[in-house]
Amino acid sequence: MEYKIRSRIWIEVDGEILLGEGRVQLLKAIAETGSLSKAAKLLGMSYKKAWSLIDAVNTRAKKPVIATSIGGKKGGGTLLTEYGATLIETYERLNEKCWEFLDEQIAIASL
């Protein structure tokens, strides 16, 4: 029998959530689809909810995490900024290190 500890982490700014698993998934979906509405649809979430989450991240982050363009002949879009990509990488690295630490601790405990 192998024990595993799992946890969820999030990054806060002044007591407010900046980034967590759901917001990271949304940012990744935006990067994949080039559209907030398509990203929301991909994740089974309403556009309003997706916009609310992205707006919260943009408000709390040091720099914008997305860049939008207004529709034209080819339509508008939403792109992940370099800073947004950096936030995703940072979050995922922290999450991975956290799980590694927890795995080490459960091994030490010899349950």
VOGU-3710 file (C-alpha; in Angstrom, 3 decimals, decimal comma):
1> meykirsriw> 0,000/0,000/0,000  1,398/3,400/-0,991  0,297/6,557/0,765  0,205/9,893/-1,042  -0,494/13,342/0,289  -2,127/15,779/-2,100  -2,725/19,428/-1,549  -3,947/22,448/-3,430  -1,962/25,614/-3,371  -2,756/29,098/-4,476
11> ievdgeillg> -0,904/32,377/-4,570  -2,457/35,364/-2,805  -1,866/39,092/-3,013  -2,986/41,100/0,017  -5,245/38,251/1,142  -6,927/37,866/-2,269  -6,359/34,914/-4,614  -4,109/35,735/-7,537  -3,601/32,264/-8,937  -4,820/28,759/-8,263
21> egrvqllkai> -5,423/25,584/-10,256  -8,610/26,805/-11,952  -7,143/30,123/-13,013  -4,014/28,402/-14,323  -6,164/26,016/-16,388  -8,057/29,002/-17,810  -4,835/30,816/-18,733  -3,514/27,664/-20,404  -6,769/27,283/-22,350  -6,492/30,911/-23,513
31> aetgslskaa> -2,947/30,229/-24,699  -4,191/27,133/-26,542  -7,282/28,657/-28,168  -6,359/32,333/-28,552  -9,787/33,271/-27,227  -11,372/33,797/-23,834  -14,774/32,585/-25,050  -13,262/29,438/-26,608  -11,208/28,821/-23,464  -14,317/29,142/-21,297
41> kllgmsykka> -16,218/26,741/-23,558  -13,315/24,262/-23,517  -13,394/24,245/-19,714  -17,190/24,112/-19,457  -17,474/27,509/-17,816  -19,532/30,558/-18,678  -17,881/33,469/-20,430  -18,931/35,709/-17,523  -17,192/33,436/-14,994  -14,074/33,216/-17,168
51> wslidavntr> -13,936/36,989/-17,599  -14,409/37,475/-13,854  -11,485/35,145/-13,057  -9,184/36,753/-15,635  -10,153/40,243/-14,500  -9,286/39,287/-10,899  -5,890/37,952/-11,983  -5,153/41,035/-14,090  -6,191/43,348/-11,243  -3,921/41,638/-8,701
61> akkpviatsi> -0,931/40,828/-10,909  2,001/43,197/-11,360  1,452/43,151/-15,141  -1,385/42,072/-17,441  -1,611/38,323/-17,991  -3,616/38,602/-21,205  -3,773/40,959/-24,156  -6,991/41,378/-26,096  -7,674/42,612/-29,576  -10,989/43,973/-30,816
71> ggkkgggtll> -12,749/42,069/-33,568  -12,288/43,019/-37,189  -12,432/41,061/-40,419  -10,777/38,094/-38,766  -12,329/38,722/-35,340  -10,695/39,601/-32,064  -8,753/37,416/-29,748  -7,108/36,980/-26,403  -3,448/36,131/-26,035  -1,448/35,106/-23,011
81> teygatliet> 1,282/37,631/-22,261  4,855/36,670/-21,474  4,157/37,620/-17,855  1,089/35,348/-17,871  3,223/32,472/-19,137  5,755/33,185/-16,383  3,005/33,039/-13,746  1,844/29,665/-15,058  5,393/28,264/-15,010  5,987/29,596/-11,502
91> yerlnekcwe> 2,723/28,173/-10,178  3,346/24,767/-11,715  6,924/24,630/-10,403  5,757/25,532/-6,886  2,996/22,951/-7,038  5,395/20,235/-8,205  7,927/21,067/-5,477  5,170/21,054/-2,876  4,071/17,540/-3,934  7,676/16,308/-3,955
101> fldeqiaias> 8,133/17,621/-0,416  4,905/15,979/0,752  5,918/12,661/-0,844  9,249/12,833/0,978  7,511/13,549/4,266  5,081/10,647/3,970  8,019/8,343/3,139  9,882/9,555/6,224  6,797/8,937/8,374  6,855/5,243/7,353
111> l> 3,119/4,811/7,599
//
